[in-house]
Amino acid sequence: MRATARARLTAPWPMLLLPVLLAAMDAALVAKNSSWWELTLSGLATGALLLRRRCPLLTLLLVLPGTFVNYIWIAPITAVYSVAAYRPGLRTTTLCASVFALVEFFHWPLEDHPLALDRDNALYAIQCVMLGAAPAAIGLLARTRTELAARLDELTEGRHRENRLLADRVLSTERARLAREMHDVVSHQVSLISIQAGALQVSTADPAAQATARTIRELSVRTLEELRQMVGVLRAAGVRSADPLAPQPRLADLPRLIENSGLTVSSSLVSGDRPWPEAVERAAFRTVQEALTNISKHAPGAAVEVRLSTRGTRLQVEVRNGPPTRPADTAQALPGGGHGLVGLRERAVLLGGSLLAAPTPEGGFVVRAELPAAGE
């Protein structure tokens, strides 16, 4: 019951009509011994308050004549408040409050207020200034509060949107991590099955066993292909469907990466004759890419060596740089979260390899990764 009454009192129409009713009562109290045109101006001032939210300046202009000829206060005070609350601009509010104070001070008839430097005129001037300043200050406070509430709603919505984006980013990162783990772990096991099946097919003389081994090997290859497609779907889950997926980098892309790095690099890229798994080639490419990026940021002008070699069934990647020849430009430094080498080490460990990143005695830095072939 109380909530219903409060809702009715705060509805738009009652809040719009309440000042009009109060202004009408104020005009009626001062209507004694007033002529018809004075009553008309007072009625115009009262009715003009209906326009105070849409046209606050026009409302004040319609109220001022009635204020000049009659001692009405509610209508002009409401009009000044409306200008301050609904019309942006401190100068406009100050001007309107000053005009109302002057109209109130130089009241009709003018001969009733002789300009004299006495106590009565000083007190009356202070009263007029207070009548103009008080509603203006309250209106400015109300408008500031409304703007702050709108700004707070905007910030709250922005925080919710940021939280949603962060959740989507975390979800995409987790999907990529799961995809990498699934590719590196499951493909490793399926590759072992395929290798064992191939060995069985070659070593056995039983035709039935050979057929079974051949079938197992074919199913393993097909499973690897389907797994590769599924991993691609998981990695693309956070990408818009309209964006084409870029091809994954391979060892053959290393020369172009080194050439486009903008660094002075001496390279020796020997990957051997054996085919390397895609996960190993991507890990090697990402290792070189991250190392060159860190050199560009932290060791400008340093000499760089990139070496790719093989040792048995393992692929070795080493990126070494000397001391920088000039200080890093901190004003134009690229942002970094410090997680690149951590991610590379995690990738190498998941593949069954290792990664070393450490400073050298000469004042440079070295990043060395050793990545095994799948199943070996």
Secondary structure, DSSP 8 states (H G I E B T S, - for coil): -HHHHHHHHTSHHHHHHHHHHHHHHHHHHT-TT--HHHHHHHHHHHHHGGGTTT-HHHHHHHHHHHHHHS---HHHHHHHHHHHHHS--HHHHHHHHHHHHHHHHS-SSGGGS----SHHHHHHHHHHHHHHHHHHHHHHHHHHHHHHHHHHHHHHHHHHHHHHHHHHHHHHHHHHHHHHHHHHHHHHHHHHHHHHHHHHHHH---HHHHHHHHHHHHHHHHHHHHHHHHHHHHHTTTS-TTS-------GGGHHHHHHTT-S-EEEEE---SS---HHHHHHHHHHHHHHHHHHHHH-TT--EEEEEEEETTEEEEEEEE---SS---GGG-----S-HHHHHHHHHHHTT-EEEEEE-TTS-EEEEEEEE-TT-
